Amino acid sequence: MAEQPDPLSRLDDPDYPALTMSQAAELLGVQAAFLRSLDSSGVLQPHRSPGGHRRYSRAQLAVAARMRGLLDDGHSVASAETIINLQDELAEARADLARLEDQQRQEP
């Protein structure tokens, strides 16, 4: 008989929607209305339970926390979203560059 995967291992997946809106809001120290506003503005698209309730992943909470910080610094939602997207693109470009440099060093 094949061994069944541990169902709790899903919690290690940063994209697994494990948290309800109230849990996510409590962890972030924000009101649920803040998370709803990110949803309605299109910044976050939370997963939906079969009953239609919003469910958030750790990755989504990280974006929400970054948004909260930028909004607290006085940025608009649109500019905060742009800043986050540019930061993410820069991080990906740096990772690509590091990979290419590693490949170049390994070539004889």
Buried (B, 14 or more C-beta within 10 A) or exposed (E): EEEEEEEEEEEEEEEBBBBBBEEBBEBBEBEBEBBBBBBEEEBBEBBEEEEEEBBBBBBBBEBBBBBBEBBEEEBEBEEBBEBBEEEEEEEEEEEEEEEEEEEEEEEE
